[in-house]
């Protein structure tokens, strides 16, 4: 039950867990994360909010078109 509690409070990020053993996939995901962190460190709060909405839209689009 502790894992659910940690997830509920935002202490666990499901996307951090390796769902694909493919080394290229893992490497690409790490690069995306590093670049996103660097980009956000240069942004204002308003820019971060806009980028967050953009990223959410992209993820929603990708999820709908995976099948």
Order of alpha helices (4+ residues) and beta strands (2+ residues): alpha-alpha-alpha
